[in-house]
Amino acid sequence: MFSALKELSADEQKLIEMYYWNNQSMQEIGEAFAVTKMTVSKRHKKILDKLRASVI
């Protein structure tokens, strides 16, 4: 799993870190990235899809 995380871009890694390790909301992450909560949600889904594909 950690090798799959290393394949993500820096922004993707940061989003995952903020959401799962720092327990920040999508709203808070959006504010940090200067994007909407919906954009964060879409990026989050794409990242999870990428990780699932790497692990399988």
mmJSON file of the N, C-alpha and C atoms, coordinates in Angstrom:
{"data_MODEL":{"atom_site":{
"group_PDB":["ATOM","ATOM","ATOM","ATOM","ATOM","ATOM","ATOM","ATOM","ATOM","ATOM","ATOM","ATOM","ATOM","ATOM","ATOM","ATOM","ATOM","ATOM","ATOM","ATOM","ATOM","ATOM","ATOM","ATOM","ATOM","ATOM","ATOM","ATOM","ATOM","ATOM","ATOM","ATOM","ATOM","ATOM","ATOM","ATOM","ATOM","ATOM","ATOM","ATOM","ATOM","ATOM","ATOM","ATOM","ATOM","ATOM","ATOM","ATOM","ATOM","ATOM","ATOM","ATOM","ATOM","ATOM","ATOM","ATOM","ATOM","ATOM","ATOM","ATOM","ATOM","ATOM","ATOM","ATOM","ATOM","ATOM","ATOM","ATOM","ATOM","ATOM","ATOM","ATOM","ATOM","ATOM","ATOM","ATOM","ATOM","ATOM","ATOM","ATOM","ATOM","ATOM","ATOM","ATOM","ATOM","ATOM","ATOM","ATOM","ATOM","ATOM","ATOM","ATOM","ATOM","ATOM","ATOM","ATOM","ATOM","ATOM","ATOM","ATOM","ATOM","ATOM","ATOM","ATOM","ATOM","ATOM","ATOM","ATOM","ATOM","ATOM","ATOM","ATOM","ATOM","ATOM","ATOM","ATOM","ATOM","ATOM","ATOM","ATOM","ATOM","ATOM","ATOM","ATOM","ATOM","ATOM","ATOM","ATOM","ATOM","ATOM","ATOM","ATOM","ATOM","ATOM","ATOM","ATOM","ATOM","ATOM","ATOM","ATOM","ATOM","ATOM","ATOM","ATOM","ATOM","ATOM","ATOM","ATOM","ATOM","ATOM","ATOM","ATOM","ATOM","ATOM","ATOM","ATOM","ATOM","ATOM","ATOM","ATOM","ATOM","ATOM","ATOM","ATOM","ATOM","ATOM","ATOM","ATOM"],
"id":[1,2,3,4,5,6,7,8,9,10,11,12,13,14,15,16,17,18,19,20,21,22,23,24,25,26,27,28,29,30,31,32,33,34,35,36,37,38,39,40,41,42,43,44,45,46,47,48,49,50,51,52,53,54,55,56,57,58,59,60,61,62,63,64,65,66,67,68,69,70,71,72,73,74,75,76,77,78,79,80,81,82,83,84,85,86,87,88,89,90,91,92,93,94,95,96,97,98,99,100,101,102,103,104,105,106,107,108,109,110,111,112,113,114,115,116,117,118,119,120,121,122,123,124,125,126,127,128,129,130,131,132,133,134,135,136,137,138,139,140,141,142,143,144,145,146,147,148,149,150,151,152,153,154,155,156,157,158,159,160,161,162,163,164,165,166,167,168],
"type_symbol":["N","C","C","N","C","C","N","C","C","N","C","C","N","C","C","N","C","C","N","C","C","N","C","C","N","C","C","N","C","C","N","C","C","N","C","C","N","C","C","N","C","C","N","C","C","N","C","C","N","C","C","N","C","C","N","C","C","N","C","C","N","C","C","N","C","C","N","C","C","N","C","C","N","C","C","N","C","C","N","C","C","N","C","C","N","C","C","N","C","C","N","C","C","N","C","C","N","C","C","N","C","C","N","C","C","N","C","C","N","C","C","N","C","C","N","C","C","N","C","C","N","C","C","N","C","C","N","C","C","N","C","C","N","C","C","N","C","C","N","C","C","N","C","C","N","C","C","N","C","C","N","C","C","N","C","C","N","C","C","N","C","C","N","C","C","N","C","C"],
"label_atom_id":["N","CA","C","N","CA","C","N","CA","C","N","CA","C","N","CA","C","N","CA","C","N","CA","C","N","CA","C","N","CA","C","N","CA","C","N","CA","C","N","CA","C","N","CA","C","N","CA","C","N","CA","C","N","CA","C","N","CA","C","N","CA","C","N","CA","C","N","CA","C","N","CA","C","N","CA","C","N","CA","C","N","CA","C","N","CA","C","N","CA","C","N","CA","C","N","CA","C","N","CA","C","N","CA","C","N","CA","C","N","CA","C","N","CA","C","N","CA","C","N","CA","C","N","CA","C","N","CA","C","N","CA","C","N","CA","C","N","CA","C","N","CA","C","N","CA","C","N","CA","C","N","CA","C","N","CA","C","N","CA","C","N","CA","C","N","CA","C","N","CA","C","N","CA","C","N","CA","C","N","CA","C","N","CA","C","N","CA","C","N","CA","C","N","CA","C"],
"label_alt_id":[null,null,null,null,null,null,null,null,null,null,null,null,null,null,null,null,null,null,null,null,null,null,null,null,null,null,null,null,null,null,null,null,null,null,null,null,null,null,null,null,null,null,null,null,null,null,null,null,null,null,null,null,null,null,null,null,null,null,null,null,null,null,null,null,null,null,null,null,null,null,null,null,null,null,null,null,null,null,null,null,null,null,null,null,null,null,null,null,null,null,null,null,null,null,null,null,null,null,null,null,null,null,null,null,null,null,null,null,null,null,null,null,null,null,null,null,null,null,null,null,null,null,null,null,null,null,null,null,null,null,null,null,null,null,null,null,null,null,null,null,null,null,null,null,null,null,null,null,null,null,null,null,null,null,null,null,null,null,null,null,null,null,null,null,null,null,null,null],
"label_comp_id":["MET","MET","MET","PHE","PHE","PHE","SER","SER","SER","ALA","ALA","ALA","LEU","LEU","LEU","LYS","LYS","LYS","GLU","GLU","GLU","LEU","LEU","LEU","SER","SER","SER","ALA","ALA","ALA","ASP","ASP","ASP","GLU","GLU","GLU","GLN","GLN","GLN","LYS","LYS","LYS","LEU","LEU","LEU","ILE","ILE","ILE","GLU","GLU","GLU","MET","MET","MET","TYR","TYR","TYR","TYR","TYR","TYR","TRP","TRP","TRP","ASN","ASN","ASN","ASN","ASN","ASN","GLN","GLN","GLN","SER","SER","SER","MET","MET","MET","GLN","GLN","GLN","GLU","GLU","GLU","ILE","ILE","ILE","GLY","GLY","GLY","GLU","GLU","GLU","ALA","ALA","ALA","PHE","PHE","PHE","ALA","ALA","ALA","VAL","VAL","VAL","THR","THR","THR","LYS","LYS","LYS","MET","MET","MET","THR","THR","THR","VAL","VAL","VAL","SER","SER","SER","LYS","LYS","LYS","ARG","ARG","ARG","HIS","HIS","HIS","LYS","LYS","LYS","LYS","LYS","LYS","ILE","ILE","ILE","LEU","LEU","LEU","ASP","ASP","ASP","LYS","LYS","LYS","LEU","LEU","LEU","ARG","ARG","ARG","ALA","ALA","ALA","SER","SER","SER","VAL","VAL","VAL","ILE","ILE","ILE"],
"label_asym_id":["A","A","A","A","A","A","A","A","A","A","A","A","A","A","A","A","A","A","A","A","A","A","A","A","A","A","A","A","A","A","A","A","A","A","A","A","A","A","A","A","A","A","A","A","A","A","A","A","A","A","A","A","A","A","A","A","A","A","A","A","A","A","A","A","A","A","A","A","A","A","A","A","A","A","A","A","A","A","A","A","A","A","A","A","A","A","A","A","A","A","A","A","A","A","A","A","A","A","A","A","A","A","A","A","A","A","A","A","A","A","A","A","A","A","A","A","A","A","A","A","A","A","A","A","A","A","A","A","A","A","A","A","A","A","A","A","A","A","A","A","A","A","A","A","A","A","A","A","A","A","A","A","A","A","A","A","A","A","A","A","A","A","A","A","A","A","A","A"],
"label_entity_id":["1","1","1","1","1","1","1","1","1","1","1","1","1","1","1","1","1","1","1","1","1","1","1","1","1","1","1","1","1","1","1","1","1","1","1","1","1","1","1","1","1","1","1","1","1","1","1","1","1","1","1","1","1","1","1","1","1","1","1","1","1","1","1","1","1","1","1","1","1","1","1","1","1","1","1","1","1","1","1","1","1","1","1","1","1","1","1","1","1","1","1","1","1","1","1","1","1","1","1","1","1","1","1","1","1","1","1","1","1","1","1","1","1","1","1","1","1","1","1","1","1","1","1","1","1","1","1","1","1","1","1","1","1","1","1","1","1","1","1","1","1","1","1","1","1","1","1","1","1","1","1","1","1","1","1","1","1","1","1","1","1","1","1","1","1","1","1","1"],
"label_seq_id":[1,1,1,2,2,2,3,3,3,4,4,4,5,5,5,6,6,6,7,7,7,8,8,8,9,9,9,10,10,10,11,11,11,12,12,12,13,13,13,14,14,14,15,15,15,16,16,16,17,17,17,18,18,18,19,19,19,20,20,20,21,21,21,22,22,22,23,23,23,24,24,24,25,25,25,26,26,26,27,27,27,28,28,28,29,29,29,30,30,30,31,31,31,32,32,32,33,33,33,34,34,34,35,35,35,36,36,36,37,37,37,38,38,38,39,39,39,40,40,40,41,41,41,42,42,42,43,43,43,44,44,44,45,45,45,46,46,46,47,47,47,48,48,48,49,49,49,50,50,50,51,51,51,52,52,52,53,53,53,54,54,54,55,55,55,56,56,56],
"pdbx_PDB_ins_code":[null,null,null,null,null,null,null,null,null,null,null,null,null,null,null,null,null,null,null,null,null,null,null,null,null,null,null,null,null,null,null,null,null,null,null,null,null,null,null,null,null,null,null,null,null,null,null,null,null,null,null,null,null,null,null,null,null,null,null,null,null,null,null,null,null,null,null,null,null,null,null,null,null,null,null,null,null,null,null,null,null,null,null,null,null,null,null,null,null,null,null,null,null,null,null,null,null,null,null,null,null,null,null,null,null,null,null,null,null,null,null,null,null,null,null,null,null,null,null,null,null,null,null,null,null,null,null,null,null,null,null,null,null,null,null,null,null,null,null,null,null,null,null,null,null,null,null,null,null,null,null,null,null,null,null,null,null,null,null,null,null,null,null,null,null,null,null,null],
"Cartn_x":[0.817,0.0,0.863,1.94,2.788,3.467,3.79,4.394,3.38,2.106,1.053,0.924,1.05,0.974,2.128,3.293,4.455,4.285,3.42,3.177,2.265,1.622,0.741,1.557,0.949,1.613,1.673,2.462,2.607,1.258,0.472,-0.842,-1.782,-1.728,-2.573,-2.173,-0.883,-0.408,-0.843,-0.751,-1.134,-2.62,-3.451,-4.887,-5.18,-4.565,-4.761,-4.283,-3.137,-2.593,-3.553,-4.028,-4.922,-6.225,-6.759,-8.054,-7.95,-6.997,-6.933,-6.055,-4.945,-4.052,-4.357,-4.744,-5.027,-6.513,-7.34,-8.788,-9.423,-8.943,-9.519,-10.703,-11.689,-12.865,-12.528,-13.392,-13.19,-13.296,-14.103,-14.216,-12.877,-12.253,-10.959,-9.877,-9.885,-8.91,-9.118,-10.368,-10.688,-10.161,-10.303,-9.788,-8.27,-7.601,-6.138,-5.659,-6.401,-6.04,-6.693,-7.534,-8.27,-9.171,-9.877,-10.852,-12.124,-13.184,-14.439,-14.393,-15.323,-15.471,-15.779,-16.562,-16.912,-15.662,-14.771,-13.524,-12.675,-12.602,-11.843,-12.459,-13.775,-14.464,-14.153,-14.17,-13.865,-12.41,-11.498,-10.079,-9.868,-10.532,-10.425,-10.855,-11.98,-12.467,-11.468,-10.905,-9.924,-8.69,-8.26,-7.095,-7.387,-8.547,-8.898,-8.974,-9.527,-9.575,-8.156,-7.261,-5.862,-5.208,-5.452,-4.862,-5.414,-6.714,-7.324,-6.706,-6.518,-5.939,-4.496,-3.765,-2.369,-2.256,-3.191,-3.132,-3.617,-4.536,-5.133,-4.18],
"Cartn_y":[-1.191,0.0,1.258,1.252,2.439,2.71,1.663,1.884,2.535,2.173,2.796,4.277,4.613,6.016,6.829,6.209,6.916,7.255,6.528,6.782,7.992,8.482,9.647,10.928,11.938,13.249,13.848,14.889,15.542,16.066,16.667,17.181,16.047,14.947,13.799,13.226,13.115,12.618,13.551,14.845,15.836,15.724,15.567,15.433,14.203,13.081,11.851,12.046,12.66,12.923,13.796,14.857,15.783,15.097,14.264,13.638,12.481,11.59,10.383,10.503,11.203,11.293,12.508,13.619,14.835,15.012,14.092,14.133,15.464,16.08,17.333,17.041,17.92,17.757,18.146,17.757,18.132,19.648,20.268,21.735,22.368,21.866,22.397,22.164,20.995,20.681,21.61,21.83,22.75,24.143,24.601,25.922,25.967,24.893,24.836,24.825,24.155,24.065,25.158,25.966,27.04,26.493,25.409,24.812,24.515,24.143,23.841,22.455,22.251,20.954,19.871,20.207,19.256,18.83,19.776,19.467,18.511,18.761,17.872,16.476,16.405,15.117,14.348,15.033,14.385,13.919,14.771,14.385,13.188,13.194,12.106,10.792,10.811,9.601,9.112,10.031,9.645,9.017,9.588,9.057,7.644,7.453,6.115,5.107,5.521,4.642,4.262,5.24,4.988,4.001,4.195,3.316,1.899,1.791,0.465,-0.259,0.45,-0.138,-0.588,0.154,-0.192,-1.42,-1.562,-2.643,-3.958,-3.872,-5.099,-5.782],
"Cartn_z":[0.0,0.0,0.0,0.789,0.845,-0.496,-1.23,-2.543,-3.483,-3.342,-4.16,-3.812,-2.545,-2.127,-2.707,-2.822,-3.363,-4.834,-5.522,-6.94,-7.174,-6.109,-6.237,-6.344,-6.951,-7.017,-5.615,-5.449,-4.148,-3.643,-4.53,-4.127,-3.727,-4.456,-4.122,-2.771,-2.533,-1.243,-0.115,-0.353,0.66,0.986,-0.043,0.18,1.047,0.709,1.491,2.924,3.088,4.425,5.237,4.63,5.333,5.726,4.837,5.083,6.085,5.878,6.701,7.943,7.852,9.001,9.874,9.255,10.027,10.324,9.799,10.025,9.659,8.593,8.135,7.224,7.256,6.407,4.967,4.066,2.667,2.5,3.322,3.306,3.69,4.756,5.206,4.153,3.55,2.511,1.318,0.962,-0.126,0.126,1.353,1.707,1.58,1.989,1.896,0.448,-0.43,-1.848,-2.689,-2.06,-2.744,-3.854,-3.517,-4.424,-3.624,-4.337,-3.652,-3.004,-2.081,-1.429,-2.465,-3.474,-4.538,-5.315,-5.593,-6.297,-5.469,-4.17,-3.276,-3.307,-3.269,-3.297,-4.58,-5.706,-6.993,-7.042,-6.56,-6.541,-5.63,-4.477,-3.514,-4.158,-4.871,-5.541,-6.586,-7.374,-8.388,-7.746,-6.632,-5.928,-5.428,-4.822,-4.329,-5.468,-6.597,-7.774,-8.212,-8.208,-8.571,-7.629,-6.318,-5.306,-5.437,-5.654,-5.82,-7.017,-8.112,-9.312,-9.078,-8.259,-7.956,-7.089,-6.181,-5.194,-5.782,-6.695,-7.266,-8.207],
"occupancy":[1.0,1.0,1.0,1.0,1.0,1.0,1.0,1.0,1.0,1.0,1.0,1.0,1.0,1.0,1.0,1.0,1.0,1.0,1.0,1.0,1.0,1.0,1.0,1.0,1.0,1.0,1.0,1.0,1.0,1.0,1.0,1.0,1.0,1.0,1.0,1.0,1.0,1.0,1.0,1.0,1.0,1.0,1.0,1.0,1.0,1.0,1.0,1.0,1.0,1.0,1.0,1.0,1.0,1.0,1.0,1.0,1.0,1.0,1.0,1.0,1.0,1.0,1.0,1.0,1.0,1.0,1.0,1.0,1.0,1.0,1.0,1.0,1.0,1.0,1.0,1.0,1.0,1.0,1.0,1.0,1.0,1.0,1.0,1.0,1.0,1.0,1.0,1.0,1.0,1.0,1.0,1.0,1.0,1.0,1.0,1.0,1.0,1.0,1.0,1.0,1.0,1.0,1.0,1.0,1.0,1.0,1.0,1.0,1.0,1.0,1.0,1.0,1.0,1.0,1.0,1.0,1.0,1.0,1.0,1.0,1.0,1.0,1.0,1.0,1.0,1.0,1.0,1.0,1.0,1.0,1.0,1.0,1.0,1.0,1.0,1.0,1.0,1.0,1.0,1.0,1.0,1.0,1.0,1.0,1.0,1.0,1.0,1.0,1.0,1.0,1.0,1.0,1.0,1.0,1.0,1.0,1.0,1.0,1.0,1.0,1.0,1.0,1.0,1.0,1.0,1.0,1.0,1.0],
"B_iso_or_equiv":[0.0,0.0,0.0,0.0,0.0,0.0,0.0,0.0,0.0,0.0,0.0,0.0,0.0,0.0,0.0,0.0,0.0,0.0,0.0,0.0,0.0,0.0,0.0,0.0,0.0,0.0,0.0,0.0,0.0,0.0,0.0,0.0,0.0,0.0,0.0,0.0,0.0,0.0,0.0,0.0,0.0,0.0,0.0,0.0,0.0,0.0,0.0,0.0,0.0,0.0,0.0,0.0,0.0,0.0,0.0,0.0,0.0,0.0,0.0,0.0,0.0,0.0,0.0,0.0,0.0,0.0,0.0,0.0,0.0,0.0,0.0,0.0,0.0,0.0,0.0,0.0,0.0,0.0,0.0,0.0,0.0,0.0,0.0,0.0,0.0,0.0,0.0,0.0,0.0,0.0,0.0,0.0,0.0,0.0,0.0,0.0,0.0,0.0,0.0,0.0,0.0,0.0,0.0,0.0,0.0,0.0,0.0,0.0,0.0,0.0,0.0,0.0,0.0,0.0,0.0,0.0,0.0,0.0,0.0,0.0,0.0,0.0,0.0,0.0,0.0,0.0,0.0,0.0,0.0,0.0,0.0,0.0,0.0,0.0,0.0,0.0,0.0,0.0,0.0,0.0,0.0,0.0,0.0,0.0,0.0,0.0,0.0,0.0,0.0,0.0,0.0,0.0,0.0,0.0,0.0,0.0,0.0,0.0,0.0,0.0,0.0,0.0,0.0,0.0,0.0,0.0,0.0,0.0],
"pdbx_formal_charge":[null,null,null,null,null,null,null,null,null,null,null,null,null,null,null,null,null,null,null,null,null,null,null,null,null,null,null,null,null,null,null,null,null,null,null,null,null,null,null,null,null,null,null,null,null,null,null,null,null,null,null,null,null,null,null,null,null,null,null,null,null,null,null,null,null,null,null,null,null,null,null,null,null,null,null,null,null,null,null,null,null,null,null,null,null,null,null,null,null,null,null,null,null,null,null,null,null,null,null,null,null,null,null,null,null,null,null,null,null,null,null,null,null,null,null,null,null,null,null,null,null,null,null,null,null,null,null,null,null,null,null,null,null,null,null,null,null,null,null,null,null,null,null,null,null,null,null,null,null,null,null,null,null,null,null,null,null,null,null,null,null,null,null,null,null,null,null,null],
"auth_seq_id":[1,1,1,2,2,2,3,3,3,4,4,4,5,5,5,6,6,6,7,7,7,8,8,8,9,9,9,10,10,10,11,11,11,12,12,12,13,13,13,14,14,14,15,15,15,16,16,16,17,17,17,18,18,18,19,19,19,20,20,20,21,21,21,22,22,22,23,23,23,24,24,24,25,25,25,26,26,26,27,27,27,28,28,28,29,29,29,30,30,30,31,31,31,32,32,32,33,33,33,34,34,34,35,35,35,36,36,36,37,37,37,38,38,38,39,39,39,40,40,40,41,41,41,42,42,42,43,43,43,44,44,44,45,45,45,46,46,46,47,47,47,48,48,48,49,49,49,50,50,50,51,51,51,52,52,52,53,53,53,54,54,54,55,55,55,56,56,56],
"auth_comp_id":["MET","MET","MET","PHE","PHE","PHE","SER","SER","SER","ALA","ALA","ALA","LEU","LEU","LEU","LYS","LYS","LYS","GLU","GLU","GLU","LEU","LEU","LEU","SER","SER","SER","ALA","ALA","ALA","ASP","ASP","ASP","GLU","GLU","GLU","GLN","GLN","GLN","LYS","LYS","LYS","LEU","LEU","LEU","ILE","ILE","ILE","GLU","GLU","GLU","MET","MET","MET","TYR","TYR","TYR","TYR","TYR","TYR","TRP","TRP","TRP","ASN","ASN","ASN","ASN","ASN","ASN","GLN","GLN","GLN","SER","SER","SER","MET","MET","MET","GLN","GLN","GLN","GLU","GLU","GLU","ILE","ILE","ILE","GLY","GLY","GLY","GLU","GLU","GLU","ALA","ALA","ALA","PHE","PHE","PHE","ALA","ALA","ALA","VAL","VAL","VAL","THR","THR","THR","LYS","LYS","LYS","MET","MET","MET","THR","THR","THR","VAL","VAL","VAL","SER","SER","SER","LYS","LYS","LYS","ARG","ARG","ARG","HIS","HIS","HIS","LYS","LYS","LYS","LYS","LYS","LYS","ILE","ILE","ILE","LEU","LEU","LEU","ASP","ASP","ASP","LYS","LYS","LYS","LEU","LEU","LEU","ARG","ARG","ARG","ALA","ALA","ALA","SER","SER","SER","VAL","VAL","VAL","ILE","ILE","ILE"],
"auth_asym_id":["A","A","A","A","A","A","A","A","A","A","A","A","A","A","A","A","A","A","A","A","A","A","A","A","A","A","A","A","A","A","A","A","A","A","A","A","A","A","A","A","A","A","A","A","A","A","A","A","A","A","A","A","A","A","A","A","A","A","A","A","A","A","A","A","A","A","A","A","A","A","A","A","A","A","A","A","A","A","A","A","A","A","A","A","A","A","A","A","A","A","A","A","A","A","A","A","A","A","A","A","A","A","A","A","A","A","A","A","A","A","A","A","A","A","A","A","A","A","A","A","A","A","A","A","A","A","A","A","A","A","A","A","A","A","A","A","A","A","A","A","A","A","A","A","A","A","A","A","A","A","A","A","A","A","A","A","A","A","A","A","A","A","A","A","A","A","A","A"],
"auth_atom_id":["N","CA","C","N","CA","C","N","CA","C","N","CA","C","N","CA","C","N","CA","C","N","CA","C","N","CA","C","N","CA","C","N","CA","C","N","CA","C","N","CA","C","N","CA","C","N","CA","C","N","CA","C","N","CA","C","N","CA","C","N","CA","C","N","CA","C","N","CA","C","N","CA","C","N","CA","C","N","CA","C","N","CA","C","N","CA","C","N","CA","C","N","CA","C","N","CA","C","N","CA","C","N","CA","C","N","CA","C","N","CA","C","N","CA","C","N","CA","C","N","CA","C","N","CA","C","N","CA","C","N","CA","C","N","CA","C","N","CA","C","N","CA","C","N","CA","C","N","CA","C","N","CA","C","N","CA","C","N","CA","C","N","CA","C","N","CA","C","N","CA","C","N","CA","C","N","CA","C","N","CA","C","N","CA","C","N","CA","C","N","CA","C","N","CA","C"],
"pdbx_PDB_model_num":[1,1,1,1,1,1,1,1,1,1,1,1,1,1,1,1,1,1,1,1,1,1,1,1,1,1,1,1,1,1,1,1,1,1,1,1,1,1,1,1,1,1,1,1,1,1,1,1,1,1,1,1,1,1,1,1,1,1,1,1,1,1,1,1,1,1,1,1,1,1,1,1,1,1,1,1,1,1,1,1,1,1,1,1,1,1,1,1,1,1,1,1,1,1,1,1,1,1,1,1,1,1,1,1,1,1,1,1,1,1,1,1,1,1,1,1,1,1,1,1,1,1,1,1,1,1,1,1,1,1,1,1,1,1,1,1,1,1,1,1,1,1,1,1,1,1,1,1,1,1,1,1,1,1,1,1,1,1,1,1,1,1,1,1,1,1,1,1]
}}}
